[in-house]
Structures are given as C-alpha cells and as structure tokens.
Amino acid sequence: MTRNVPITRMNRIVVLADDLTSAGDGAAPFRRAGHRARVLLPGRVDDDVIPPHDGEGVVAVDLGSRLLGSAVAGALTERAASAHAGADLLIKTVDSTLRGHIAAEIRAAREGSGRRAVVIAPAFPAEGRTTVAGVQHVRGVPVHESEFARDPVHPVVTSDLTLLLPEAEAVDAGDQKELDLLPELLSRGGVCVCSAATDADLDRLVAAVPRPGDVLWVGSPGLAAALARHHPRIPAAAALPRLPAAQRPLVAVGSAHPATRRQLERLRTRPDVTAVHTGSGSVSVSASGVAGDANPSVGTGADPRSSGTDPEAGSEASRGAGDPAAAVEALRRSDARVLVVHTPDGRCDPAEAESLTDELAVAAARSAAEGLADGLLVTGGETAAAVLAALGATGIELFDEPEPGIARGALLGPLRIPVLIKAGGFGDDATLERLTRLLIAGGDSTARG
C-alpha cells in the first residue's frame, strides 16, 4: 500500500549540478512550490569559490564539472557536497541522457555529503526520458542508441545504470511491492537505482522515503519536480518583482543537438528575426527584420508573408571575419525585433566546439552590454555558462519554470535583465518561438501562493 509520509519542512535545499541548465532545471520546480530559488556560479576547483547557502530557499550550484576530466570533476563534486552537507535536502543532478561523469560524481557526492544512502532516479517523463529495468531511454530508445551517442563531448556509451554503478540495487518505482522494501534498503546505506516511467512513479518514490534529509537524491528535472511537489514552502516566499518585458530579445544558440537546430531553423526564417552565425572564418546573416516593427509576429503563428517582407531578404550575406566583433556589428546594423547569434550547424570536435562557444558568448555578452538587446534566451548548458561569465553575472534569481526543464529569471550581476535557459535536447520545434514570445511579454513569477 502507499505510505502516508508526512511532509517535512525543508528550509535549506541545495542542488549540485554539472552544468548551468541542469542547475536551472533542478531548482526551478522549487520556485513553483513557493521557495526562493537561485542559480549560482562559478564553481571551480578552488574551495573558496564554491558558493555558500546564505539563507532559506534553494541554491543550485553550477560546478561546470561536465567539461572537466573525471578525476577533477569528482574532486570538485566531493568538496561541494562537503560544503553543503548541512542542507535539509541535498540533490545531485545528472543528465537525463546520462552524459557526463555520472558514476564518479555520484560516488564523490555521497562521500562528501556523508549521506549513507543514495536514491538515483534520472527519469524525466515530460521529455520522454524514462528508466526501465535500470536502462535509460529517450522516447523508447536506449540512450546509447540515440543521437546522444554522437554527442561530440560526452558520447553516451551505455544506457544501463546498473553497469555504471555495479554497487547499486535496482528498484522499480512503478511496483509498490518493491517500493515497500525501499526504506529497509536505505536504512542499510544502500545505493538504489530507481526505474520510473511516469511522474506518478516519481511521486510514489519520493513518498516512500521516510527520512528524505538523510538521503542523497540523484536525478534530473523529473525527480526535482517530484521533490518540490512533496516539499512545498508554506507560506510561500515573498513574490518577486515583475519581470520586465524585453523590447529586443537576443537568442544565443550554442547547442548542436538536432532538437535545438530544428527550433533554430524555424525561428530564423521569420521576417522579424536577424540571425548571425559565427565561426568558419565568416559571419553570415540570415532573415532580415522589419525596421520599427512594434507588433512582432514571433511565436504567434502569423504568416510571415503578412508583414509584406520577403522572408528571404538579406539571407546568407557574408560579412567580414568570423570574430565576435563582426557578429556584434552585424547585429548592430539590424532593425529586427529579435536577434539571434548561433554557432554553425553541424557537429564538430570538442576543441573546435569550445572555441565556437567562446566566440558566441563574447558576441552575445557584448550585444547585451551595449544595449542591443534587453533580454536573453540561451540554449545549451555550456553556452549559458559562457554567456553569463562573459557578462560578469554571478547567477540567476529564478522566477518560474514556464515549461518542463526550462528556467526563467533575472541575471544576478551588473546587467539585471530577464533570462531564459534551456538544455539543448529539450522542447519541440516551436520552443524557441514560444520562449522568445515569453521574453517579450515579461510577467509575474508563477510561484505558488
């Protein structure tokens, strides 16, 4: 039968993440549940730069460890877990497609936090990521057979969590008999890999753990959302000021994931968008906007032809050398309502990908700092971290989670503008259009209360 576990008040919640989008989508569900929530960076190897938890609410720390070697990532994760061992609830995020140093970071977080027991549940059903008999799937396909096996930096080589963590015991959250055995496994200090196919499975899993503060929780946005539903803040934290509407959003796309590239293709063909890509020795400009357009059609489903502008106007006009300054100059000359800067289509080797990300970050940061844009939408965790670092931001004050796995907030730092961040593999073909429209609309936080 289902256990009626009382809701425990959690005042200090910490999320340890290996990249920025994981930090955002790990913390955002708690904002909806009434907690204050912030994403903080940077997280480097030095002890003194691991951001502290300085009050109530949720702090998500971007350790940036996905880009590090396994040993260094593990050492950094252990120090961060030790620094935040006193949290009421400690969550270690993992990628829902198992990219990154999964086993090394889980073991390091367990060691650093002093938690004897670990609950691992990487399912994110809202995005089609499920765990079946310990094997991670993306829309029914084992992740090592999906496009994530071709990730240029962290190709997935196995989908089986029990192979990654041989010490773990398998538990099916969809089977109540197995869940009834979970408290005993955890009391013995067990490491449990939990299969889940639905949000209801994740809710049952969270409810089955009698002492949630004694456990290291490991998962993706699906588990974070289940924990947030089970541990709301009552009363809710004070409402945040209304996010200002962005008069001119800038979309920065660094992810090479096919889902993001489909979203980008749909966005950049609109007549009110100027898209610039950097790299490959040139800056290319496509889809010129309408000067002075006060009623943009981005994301509205309007026919681009209704503006009277040829969607092909100005497409693929090469401009200058492929450096950030040239990209910024191309955007400066545009009259479009929406600006886009992106890396070239197609995957490349890790060294080239890092260089392209750095160029993109500098171009996006300069554009925002010069006032060419007053709102940011960034896709790809490495891209988001690079853009925020280039802007001198220390993090994000989260407002809400407008869609599963997407975090919205305001930059913490010299330039306090609205920002949306999203992982590269999340969303449907219209996601970038919808999020751009959301930036233009602005709005209040959707926290409960």
C-alpha positions as CSV (number, residue, x, y, z in Angstrom):
1,M,0.0,0.0,0.0
2,T,1.0,3.6,-0.4
3,R,2.9,5.1,2.6
4,N,1.5,8.3,4.1
5,V,4.8,10.0,4.9
6,P,4.3,13.5,6.5
7,I,5.6,16.4,4.5
8,T,8.8,17.6,6.1
9,R,9.6,21.3,6.2
10,M,12.7,21.9,4.1
11,N,14.3,25.4,4.6
12,R,17.7,24.9,3.1
13,I,17.8,23.0,-0.2
14,V,20.9,22.6,-2.3
15,V,21.2,21.4,-5.9
16,L,24.7,20.4,-7.2
17,A,24.8,20.4,-11.0
18,D,27.4,19.6,-13.6
19,D,26.3,22.4,-16.0
20,L,24.2,25.6,-15.9
21,T,21.0,24.3,-17.5
22,S,21.0,21.3,-15.1
23,A,21.3,23.8,-12.2
24,G,18.4,25.8,-13.5
25,D,16.0,23.0,-14.3
26,G,16.9,21.3,-10.9
27,A,16.0,24.4,-8.9
28,A,13.1,25.9,-10.9
29,P,10.4,23.4,-9.8
30,F,11.0,24.5,-6.2
31,R,10.3,28.1,-7.1
32,R,6.9,27.0,-8.3
33,A,6.4,25.2,-5.0
34,G,6.9,28.5,-3.1
35,H,10.6,28.5,-2.4
36,R,13.1,31.3,-3.3
37,A,15.4,29.8,-5.8
38,R,18.8,30.9,-7.2
39,V,21.4,29.5,-9.5
40,L,24.9,30.5,-8.5
41,L,28.2,30.3,-10.4
42,P,31.1,29.9,-10.9
43,G,32.1,26.6,-9.4
44,R,35.8,26.0,-9.9
45,V,38.2,23.6,-8.3
46,D,39.2,26.0,-5.5
47,D,37.4,25.5,-2.2
48,D,36.8,29.2,-1.7
49,V,34.7,29.7,-4.8
50,I,32.1,27.1,-4.1
51,P,29.1,29.4,-3.4
52,P,27.6,29.1,0.1
53,H,24.0,28.8,1.0
54,D,23.3,32.1,2.7
55,G,19.7,31.7,3.8
56,E,16.4,29.9,3.3
57,G,15.3,28.6,-0.1
58,V,17.0,26.7,-2.9
59,V,20.6,27.3,-4.1
60,A,21.7,25.5,-7.2
61,V,25.4,25.5,-7.8
62,D,26.7,25.1,-11.3
63,L,30.0,23.2,-10.8
64,G,30.8,23.2,-14.5
65,S,32.1,19.7,-14.0
66,R,30.8,18.1,-17.2
67,L,33.7,19.7,-19.1
68,L,36.3,18.6,-16.7
69,G,38.2,15.3,-16.5
70,S,36.6,12.6,-14.4
71,A,39.0,12.8,-11.5
72,V,38.9,16.6,-11.3
73,A,35.1,16.5,-11.6
74,G,34.9,14.0,-8.8
75,A,37.2,16.0,-6.5
76,L,35.2,19.2,-7.1
77,T,31.9,17.5,-6.5
78,E,33.1,16.0,-3.3
79,R,34.2,19.4,-2.0
80,A,30.9,21.0,-3.0
81,A,28.9,18.2,-1.3
82,S,31.0,18.5,1.8
83,A,30.5,22.3,1.9
84,H,26.7,21.8,1.7
85,A,26.4,18.6,3.8
86,G,24.2,20.5,6.3
87,A,21.4,21.1,3.8
88,D,18.0,19.9,4.7
89,L,17.7,18.4,1.3
90,L,20.6,17.7,-1.0
91,I,20.2,16.9,-4.7
92,K,22.9,15.9,-7.2
93,T,21.6,16.4,-10.7
94,V,22.5,14.1,-13.5
95,D,21.8,14.5,-17.2
96,S,18.6,12.6,-18.2
97,T,20.5,11.1,-21.1
98,L,23.5,10.0,-18.9
99,R,26.1,12.4,-20.4
100,G,28.8,13.4,-18.0
101,H,30.8,11.7,-15.2
102,I,27.7,10.0,-13.8
103,A,29.3,7.3,-11.6
104,A,32.3,9.4,-10.4
105,E,30.2,12.3,-9.4
106,I,27.6,10.3,-7.6
107,R,30.2,8.5,-5.5
108,A,32.0,11.7,-4.8
109,A,28.8,13.5,-3.7
110,R,28.0,10.6,-1.4
111,E,31.4,10.7,0.2
112,G,31.5,14.4,0.6
113,S,28.0,14.8,1.9
114,G,28.2,12.0,4.5
115,R,24.9,10.6,3.3
116,R,24.9,6.8,3.7
117,A,22.0,6.1,1.3
118,V,21.5,7.3,-2.3
119,V,18.4,7.3,-4.4
120,I,19.1,7.6,-8.1
121,A,16.2,8.3,-10.5
122,P,17.1,10.1,-13.7
123,A,13.8,9.8,-15.4
124,F,12.2,12.9,-16.9
125,P,8.9,11.7,-18.3
126,A,7.8,15.2,-19.6
127,E,10.6,15.0,-22.1
128,G,10.3,11.3,-22.9
129,R,13.2,10.2,-20.8
130,T,12.3,7.1,-18.8
131,T,14.1,4.4,-16.8
132,V,13.0,0.8,-17.5
133,A,14.7,-2.1,-15.6
134,G,17.6,0.3,-14.8
135,V,18.1,1.2,-18.5
136,Q,17.7,4.8,-19.5
137,H,15.5,5.5,-22.6
138,V,14.7,8.6,-24.8
139,R,11.3,8.3,-26.3
140,G,11.5,4.5,-26.1
141,V,15.1,4.2,-27.5
142,P,18.0,3.3,-25.1
143,V,20.1,6.4,-24.9
144,H,23.3,4.7,-26.2
145,E,21.4,4.0,-29.4
146,S,20.0,7.6,-29.7
147,E,21.5,10.8,-31.1
148,F,23.1,11.3,-27.6
149,A,25.6,8.5,-28.5
150,R,27.0,11.0,-31.0
151,D,27.5,13.9,-28.6
152,P,30.8,15.5,-29.5
153,V,32.0,16.0,-25.9
154,H,30.3,13.3,-23.9
155,P,29.0,10.5,-26.2
156,V,26.8,8.0,-24.2
157,V,28.3,4.5,-24.3
158,T,25.8,2.7,-22.1
159,S,22.2,3.1,-21.1
160,D,22.4,0.7,-18.1
161,L,22.7,2.4,-14.8
162,T,23.5,-0.9,-13.1
163,L,26.6,-1.2,-15.3
164,L,27.7,2.3,-14.4
165,L,27.0,1.6,-10.7
166,P,27.5,-2.1,-10.0
167,E,27.1,-1.5,-6.3
168,A,23.5,-0.3,-6.8
169,E,20.3,-2.3,-6.2
170,A,17.5,-1.9,-8.7
171,V,14.1,-0.7,-7.5
172,D,11.0,-0.3,-9.7
173,A,9.0,2.8,-8.6
174,G,6.1,1.5,-10.5
175,D,5.9,-1.6,-8.4
176,Q,4.5,-0.9,-4.9
177,K,5.9,-4.2,-3.5
178,E,9.4,-3.1,-4.4
179,L,8.8,0.4,-3.0
180,D,7.7,-1.1,0.3
181,L,11.2,-2.6,0.6
182,L,13.0,0.7,-0.1
183,P,13.1,2.1,3.5
184,E,14.9,-1.1,4.6
185,L,17.4,-0.8,1.8
186,L,18.1,2.8,2.6
187,S,18.4,2.1,6.3
188,R,21.3,-0.2,5.4
189,G,23.0,2.5,3.5
190,G,22.0,1.3,0.1
191,V,22.5,2.8,-3.3
192,C,19.3,2.4,-5.2
193,V,18.8,2.8,-9.0
194,C,15.1,3.5,-9.4
195,S,13.1,2.8,-12.6
196,A,10.3,5.2,-13.4
197,A,8.2,5.8,-16.5
198,T,5.8,8.5,-15.2
199,D,5.6,11.5,-12.9
200,A,3.3,9.4,-10.7
201,D,6.1,6.8,-10.3
202,L,8.5,9.6,-9.2
203,D,5.9,10.9,-6.7
204,R,5.5,7.5,-5.2
205,L,9.2,7.1,-5.0
206,V,9.6,10.4,-3.1
207,A,6.7,9.5,-0.7
208,A,8.3,6.1,0.0
209,V,11.4,7.6,1.6
210,P,10.7,8.2,5.3
211,R,13.7,10.5,6.1
212,P,14.4,12.5,2.9
213,G,17.1,14.6,4.6
214,D,19.3,11.6,5.3
215,V,19.4,10.6,1.6
216,L,21.5,11.9,-1.3
217,W,19.0,12.4,-4.1
218,V,20.3,12.0,-7.7
219,G,18.2,12.7,-10.7
220,S,17.1,15.1,-13.4
221,P,14.2,17.7,-13.6
222,G,11.6,14.9,-13.2
223,L,12.9,14.0,-9.7
224,A,13.4,17.6,-8.7
225,A,9.8,18.4,-9.6
226,A,8.6,15.4,-7.5
227,L,10.6,16.5,-4.6
228,A,9.3,20.1,-4.9
229,R,5.7,18.8,-5.0
230,H,6.3,16.9,-1.8
231,H,8.2,19.7,0.0
232,P,6.4,23.0,-0.8
233,R,7.2,26.1,1.2
234,I,4.3,27.1,3.4
235,P,3.8,30.0,3.4
236,A,5.3,30.8,0.0
237,A,8.3,33.1,-0.2
238,A,7.7,36.7,-1.0
239,A,6.7,37.4,-4.6
240,L,9.4,38.8,-6.8
241,P,9.1,42.0,-8.8
242,R,7.5,41.6,-12.2
243,L,10.0,40.6,-14.9
244,P,10.2,43.5,-17.4
245,A,9.1,42.8,-21.0
246,A,12.1,42.6,-23.3
247,Q,11.8,45.1,-26.1
248,R,14.5,43.3,-28.1
249,P,15.4,39.8,-27.1
250,L,18.7,38.1,-28.0
251,V,18.6,34.3,-28.6
252,A,22.0,32.6,-28.2
253,V,22.2,29.1,-29.5
254,G,25.3,27.0,-28.9
255,S,23.8,23.5,-28.7
256,A,24.3,21.3,-31.7
257,H,21.5,18.9,-30.6
258,P,19.1,18.2,-33.5
259,A,16.1,19.4,-31.4
260,T,17.7,22.8,-30.9
261,R,18.7,23.1,-34.5
262,R,15.1,22.4,-35.7
263,Q,13.9,25.1,-33.3
264,L,16.6,27.5,-34.6
265,E,15.7,26.8,-38.2
266,R,12.0,27.6,-37.5
267,L,12.9,30.8,-35.6
268,R,15.5,32.3,-38.0
269,T,13.2,32.1,-41.1
270,R,10.8,34.6,-39.6
271,P,10.8,38.1,-41.1
272,D,11.3,39.9,-37.7
273,V,14.4,38.0,-36.9
274,T,18.1,38.6,-37.8
275,A,20.2,35.6,-37.2
276,V,24.0,35.7,-37.3
277,H,26.3,32.7,-37.0
278,T,30.0,32.9,-36.1
279,G,32.9,30.7,-36.9
280,S,34.3,29.1,-40.0
281,G,36.1,32.4,-40.9
282,S,33.0,34.4,-41.7
283,V,29.9,35.9,-40.2
284,S,26.7,35.0,-42.0
285,V,23.4,36.9,-41.7
286,S,20.0,35.5,-42.5
287,A,16.4,36.6,-42.4
288,S,16.4,40.4,-42.0
289,G,13.8,42.0,-39.8
290,V,11.4,45.0,-40.3
291,A,12.6,48.3,-39.1
292,G,10.5,49.8,-36.3
293,D,8.2,46.7,-36.1
294,A,6.1,47.4,-33.0
295,N,3.9,44.3,-33.3
296,P,6.2,41.3,-33.8
297,S,4.7,38.0,-35.0
298,V,7.3,35.9,-33.3
299,G,5.7,32.8,-31.8
300,T,2.2,33.9,-32.8
301,G,1.8,31.6,-35.7
302,A,1.2,34.5,-38.0
303,D,2.1,34.1,-41.7
304,P,5.4,35.8,-42.3
305,R,4.1,37.0,-45.7
306,S,1.6,39.2,-43.9
307,S,4.3,41.7,-42.9
308,G,5.0,42.5,-46.5
309,T,8.6,41.5,-46.1
310,D,10.3,38.8,-48.2
311,P,11.4,36.2,-45.7
312,E,14.5,35.6,-47.9
313,A,15.6,39.2,-47.9
314,G,19.2,39.6,-46.8
315,S,19.7,35.8,-46.3
316,E,23.2,34.4,-46.2
317,A,25.0,37.7,-46.8
318,S,28.6,37.1,-45.7
319,R,30.1,39.9,-43.6
320,G,33.7,40.2,-42.6
321,A,35.8,37.9,-40.4
322,G,34.4,35.3,-38.1
323,D,35.2,37.1,-34.8
324,P,32.8,38.3,-32.1
325,A,33.2,42.0,-33.1
326,A,32.0,41.2,-36.7
327,A,29.0,39.4,-35.3
328,V,28.1,42.3,-33.0
329,E,28.5,44.7,-35.9
330,A,26.1,42.6,-38.0
331,L,23.5,42.7,-35.2
332,R,24.0,46.4,-34.6
333,R,23.1,47.1,-38.3
334,S,19.8,45.1,-38.0
335,D,16.4,46.7,-37.4
336,A,14.9,43.3,-36.5
337,R,12.9,43.0,-33.2
338,V,14.5,39.7,-32.4
339,L,18.3,39.0,-32.7
340,V,19.9,35.5,-32.9
341,V,23.5,34.6,-32.6
342,H,24.4,30.9,-33.1
343,T,27.2,28.5,-33.8
344,P,27.3,26.9,-37.3
345,D,25.0,24.0,-38.0
346,G,26.6,20.5,-37.7
347,R,28.7,18.9,-35.0
348,C,32.4,19.4,-34.6
349,D,35.3,18.1,-32.5
350,P,35.4,19.2,-28.8
351,A,38.3,21.7,-29.3
352,E,36.5,23.5,-32.1
353,A,33.2,23.4,-30.2
354,E,34.8,25.1,-27.2
355,S,36.3,27.8,-29.4
356,L,32.9,28.4,-31.1
357,T,31.1,28.6,-27.8
358,D,33.6,31.2,-26.5
359,E,33.1,33.3,-29.7
360,L,29.4,33.1,-29.3
361,A,29.5,34.0,-25.6
362,V,31.6,37.1,-26.3
363,A,29.3,38.2,-29.1
364,A,26.1,37.7,-27.1
365,A,27.6,39.4,-24.0
366,R,28.8,42.4,-26.0
367,S,25.4,42.8,-27.7
368,A,23.6,42.8,-24.3
369,A,26.2,45.1,-22.6
370,E,25.9,47.6,-25.5
371,G,22.1,47.7,-25.2
372,L,21.4,46.0,-28.5
373,A,19.2,43.5,-26.5
374,D,17.4,43.7,-23.2
375,G,16.5,40.0,-22.7
376,L,18.4,36.7,-23.2
377,L,17.3,33.2,-24.2
378,V,20.2,30.8,-24.1
379,T,20.2,27.1,-25.1
380,G,22.9,24.7,-24.1
381,G,24.4,24.5,-20.7
382,E,28.0,25.3,-21.7
383,T,26.8,28.2,-23.8
384,A,24.7,29.6,-21.0
385,A,27.6,29.4,-18.5
386,A,29.9,31.1,-21.0
387,V,27.5,33.9,-21.8
388,L,26.8,34.6,-18.1
389,A,30.5,34.6,-17.3
390,A,31.2,37.0,-20.2
391,L,28.6,39.3,-18.7
392,G,30.1,39.2,-15.3
393,A,26.9,37.6,-13.9
394,T,27.1,35.6,-10.6
395,G,24.0,33.7,-11.2
396,I,20.2,33.9,-11.8
397,E,17.3,34.7,-9.5
398,L,14.7,32.2,-10.7
399,F,11.1,33.4,-11.2
400,D,9.5,30.2,-12.5
401,E,9.5,27.2,-14.8
402,P,7.4,28.2,-17.8
403,E,7.8,24.7,-19.4
404,P,9.2,21.5,-18.0
405,G,13.0,21.7,-17.9
406,I,13.2,25.5,-18.7
407,A,14.1,28.1,-16.1
408,R,13.2,31.8,-16.3
409,G,14.7,34.5,-14.1
410,A,16.7,37.7,-13.9
411,L,20.5,37.9,-14.0
412,L,22.4,38.5,-10.8
413,G,25.2,40.9,-11.6
414,P,25.9,44.2,-13.3
415,L,23.2,43.7,-16.0
416,R,20.0,42.6,-14.4
417,I,17.9,41.6,-17.4
418,P,15.5,38.8,-17.9
419,V,16.9,35.4,-19.0
420,L,15.6,32.0,-20.0
421,I,17.9,29.0,-20.1
422,K,17.1,25.6,-21.7
423,A,19.0,22.4,-22.3
424,G,19.8,21.6,-25.9
425,G,17.8,18.4,-26.1
426,F,14.6,19.8,-24.6
427,G,11.4,21.1,-26.3
428,D,9.5,20.7,-29.6
429,D,10.1,22.6,-32.9
430,A,8.3,25.7,-31.7
431,T,10.0,26.0,-28.3
432,L,12.4,28.9,-29.2
433,E,9.5,30.8,-30.7
434,R,7.3,30.4,-27.6
435,L,10.1,31.4,-25.2
436,T,11.0,34.4,-27.3
437,R,7.4,35.5,-27.1
438,L,7.6,34.9,-23.3
439,L,10.6,37.3,-23.1
440,I,8.7,39.9,-25.0
441,A,5.6,39.6,-22.7
442,G,7.5,39.7,-19.4
443,G,5.3,38.8,-16.4
444,D,5.0,37.9,-12.8
445,S,6.5,34.9,-11.1
446,T,4.3,31.9,-11.1
447,A,5.3,30.7,-7.7
448,R,2.5,29.1,-5.7
449,G,0.9,31.2,-3.1
